[in-house]
Every structure is written in C-alpha cells, then in structure tokens.
Amino acid sequence: MLINVHGHDAYCYTGGKTFDPSLPTAVFIHGAQNDHSVWILQTRYFAHHGFGVLAVDLPGHGRSKGAPLATVEEMADWLLALLDAAGVREAVLIGHSMGSLIALEAAYRAPQRCRKLALVGTAYPMKVSSMLLDAAKNEEQKAIDMVNIWSHTSIAHKPSCPGPGFYVMGGAQRLMQQIARRNPAKVFYTDFSACNAYANGETAARSVACPTLLLLGKRDIMTAPKASATLTANLARHKVVMVDHCGHALMAEQPDAVLDALFAFSREHG
C-alpha cells in the first residue's frame, strides 16, 4: 500500500489484507537499516485477527521514497502525517530499536493518537559507539557485519528456527545490504546518528499516559535490558516482558514469543 506523505510515496505493508481504518489499527515501525519485512509474521497474524495493519517503510528505507530523515523527531512527525493520510485517528504504536524511539516521540507529540505503546528492543538513551558510527559512515559493510553479529545470540541457529530453511543471520544481513544498495545516502549512518542524538526520551516517557509494553531480549547486547531503566522509571503504566534465548533481533530469533506478547498486549482492555 502506497500513501503520499510530504510529497513522497510511503510504503506500508498491510499484512496480506486490504487496510481498513475502521478496525483497530496497529502500526509497526522498524529499526535502523531495516524495513517492514522484519515484522512479517507478527503483521500477518494481526491483519488476519481483527486489526488493520500498517507496517511502515521509513523514508529512504525499503520501498518508501525520499531522503532518510535525520532526527527521531522528524521521523515521529512523518509517522503522524502518515496516520493522517491513512485516515487513522488512533493506533497501537509498535516500534523496534530506533522504531521504539519514534513510537515514543510520536506518543509524546500526539498522545490522543496513541492507544497503546509497545517498545521492542528499546533503550534510552540509545547511544551508539563512535566506532560503529564511523563504520556506518565510512565502511558500511563492516557496520552491517558488526550489527548482525551483535544482534543475534548465535551464528548457528538450529535449522527449525523459526522455520525450515530460514537463515536468521543471513536474512538480516541481506536486508541491510539491500537497504544500502537501494539508497546510497548513508542510511545506516543517518539512522544511528538520529538514535545517538535523541534527547527527549525521559520527558516523553513521563508524558505517556497510555499502557506501555517493554519487550526485551534477555541476551540483547545492542540495547541491553538494563538500558531501559530510564524509561521504566518514568512510564506511568508499563509492564516489562523478557524474551528468553534471543538478542536484539527479537522478531527473527523468537518470532512466536514476540507475536504472543504483542498480540495479547494489543488486545487487552484498559
């Protein structure tokens, strides 16, 4: 599904169903150097079980046109403009990594638009090492390799994880390489710089009144669970779910556990 946002086509995956804004809406926001495809299992299930789904490709990522946006604040404004264009009044906002900061900032900027907030693989502040920033700027393949290794708990996932023939680390690597090929504008560096510079997380967390889920990988070394302490200290209505046997790439390493937690949270009343 293509939606015109700020003069550019924005792509949203709708989970294999025609998007219906009259249904409860779940919006999925990917992380750095990724696109909507990281949410394939979760979005298809949501779309076939009572939700309207918008899994966005951020500008300059995947199939969305335009330059990658330089700040989390700009990305949050873009997301709210996309909801306007899609006719969505309120939604469950679900974001992974950089996407979690975008969801948090959008909830801060337009609290009436966020029915619930799910922050997956999140941290605040989300600082990026100078070594990784330099690699993302000057040696993109090196940055891809570093992040791919650090995001997964093993380089040798069992053949059935999460399905026969599915290569967890290979899939993640190819996606990041595809983003780089499609857009030579240093997307990885732009994304990481935005995460590194974002400074409104504590204020945003204090302002959030809706129910919030923090879904964290127990073995995440990109955004370690302890790095969410500032958020949990300031979110009024939150719960934390820890996912066993996975790192930062939660949706690939433990797709069913992520789906179960997100769907149960999104369906809860209150």
N, C-alpha and C positions, 0 to 999 in steps of 0.2 A: 504494500500500500504506500503510495507516494502522497505527501502532503506538502503544500508550498508554505515554507516558513522563512520570513525575511527575504523573500525573492528567490529562494533556492529550494529544489526538491529535497525533501527529507523522507527517508525510507523508514517504515515501521513494519515489522513482521507481526502478523495478527494471529499466529498460531494455527493456521490452516482453516480458519473460519472468517467469514466476512465480518468486519468490525461493526459492532452495534453499540453506539454511545448510550443507548437506553439501559444497557446492562451495567452492573458494577464493573468498573474499569480497573485493570491492573497494568501499571506502566513499569517496564523493566529497562534499566539503564546500565549499560556495560561499563567496563573499566578501560584503562589506558591501552591503546593499540589493539583494541578488540572491536567487535561489532555485535549485533543482535544474536548471532548464532550461538554464543556461549549459553544462551537461555533456552535452547531448542526444546529439551524435554519438559522443562517447567512451563514454558509458554503454551505448548500444545495441550498439556493437561488442563491448564487454567481455561483456555479457549473452548475446550470441549466439556467443561464442567461449570458453566454458568457465568463466566467472566468475558467481558470484552478486553482484548489484549492489544497493547501497543508496546512492542519491543523495539526500541529506537536504535537507529544508527546515528550517532552524534555527527555533526558537520565534519566533513573530511575523513570520515570513517565509513567502511563498508560501501553502501550504495547511496549515501547522502552526499549531496554536493556542497560546495562552499569550503572555505578555509577552516581548518581546525581552530576552535575558539581558545583564547589564551588564558582565561581565568575560569574558576569554578562558578563565579558569579554570572559571567556571560553565559555559561552553559545552563545554569538554572533559569535564567531569563528566556533562553531559547526553548527550554523544555516547557515552560509555562505558555509561551507563544504557540508551541505545537499543540498543547491541550486546547487552547482557544480555537485553533484551526480545525481540530478534530471534533469540536463540539462537546468536549468533556468538561463537566463542571467540577467534579472531584474524583480522586482516584487513590488507590493504594500505590504508593511510590516505592519501588523495589530497586535498590542500587547496589552494585558490587564494586568495591575498591574505590576508584575515582568516582564511579557512579553513585556510591553511597554519599559522598560529599555533595554531589549535585542534588540528590534527593533531599538531603538535609537542608541545603541552602534554599531549595525551592519551597520546602515546607515552612521555612522561616519567612520567605518573601511573600508567600501567599498561603497562609495557614488554612484558609477556607477551602483550598483546592486539595488538601491532603487529608484523606480519611484515615489512613494508617501509613506508617513508615517502616520499611524493613531495610536494615543496613547490613549488608553481607560482606564479610572480609573487610571490615571497616577499621579505622583508626583516626585519632585526632590528637595532636597534629599528625598529618601524613607526610612526614619528612622523607625526602629521597636523598640518598648519599651522593656526594659530589662525584664519586667515581661512576655511579650509574647515570647521573645526569650528563657527564662528559661522554660516556659511551653512547648514550641515546643521541647526542648531538653530532658526534664525530665518527662513531663506529657502530652503526645501528644493528648490524648482525650480532655483534658482541653483546649489545644490550639485550637483544632478543634471547640469546643463549643464556645470559645471566638470569633474566627474569623467569625463563622457562624452567631452569633448574631450581631456582629458589621457590617457585610457586607450587611445586609438587613434592610429595613425600617420598617418591621413589622413581628411579629411571626405568624400572622394570615392573610395571603394573601387571597383575595377573590377567590372562587373556580374556577373562569374562568381565573385566572392569572397564566401563559399566555394561559392555555388551560384546559379543564375539566379533573380533576383527576391528575393534575400536582401539586406536593407539592414542592414549591420553596425551602424552608429551608431544608426539608427532603432530597431532591435531592442533595443539596450542601453538606450536612453532610455525606451522604453515599459515595459520590465521594471521599471526603477527607479521609474517613475511608478506602475505597478500596485502595487508594494510599498507605496508611500506612500498610495495610495487605500485599500488593504485594511486598513492598520493606521495609525491617526493618532498612534501613540505615539512619534513621532520616532525611527523605526528607524535611519535613517541616522546621526543624532547618537549614538545608543546604540552602534552598531557602531563608528563612528570613535573614540569615546571609549574603547571597550574596546581597540582596536588601539593607541591612543596611550599608554594606561596600562600595557600588558602589559610586565612587567619580568623575567620568568623565562626568557626565550629562551636566554640564554647557558648558564645552568645546565641547562636542558632539553636543549640541543644536546650538552653534554658527557656527558649520561647516556645518549644514544641509542646503542644497540649494533647495531641492525639496519641493513641497507643503506638509504641515503637518496639520493634524486634531487632536485636543484635544477633546475627547468625555468624558464628566464628568457627574457624578451623582450629582444632586443638594444637596442630603442629604447624601452624602458619608462621613462617619467618619473614614474610613480606610485611604483613600487618599483624604482628603478634597480638594475641588476645589481651595481654596486659596494656597494650597501647590504646585500648578503648576506654581506659579508666576515666578520662576527662568527660567522655560522652555519658557514661553510666552515672557519673556523679552529678550531671546536670539535667538529664532527661527525667521528666516527672513521672511518666507512665511507661516503663520499659521492662522488658524481660530479655534475658540472655540465654541463647541455646548454643551449646558447644557441640560441634560435629566431630566425632572420632575419626581417626585414620585419614586425615586429609590436611592439606596445607592451604595455600591461598586460592588455588583453583578449585574451590568447593564444588561448583556445579558440574565439573568433569570428574572429579575423584569420588564424590559421594552424591550423585545426582538424585537418587531416590530420597535420601535423608534431607537434602535441601528442599526438594519438592514437598515432602511431607510437612516440614516445618513452615514453609511459606504458605502453603495452601491452608493449613489449619489456622495459622495466624490471620490470614486474609478473610477467612470465613467466620471467625469469632465475632460475637456481638460485643459492643462496647468500645 
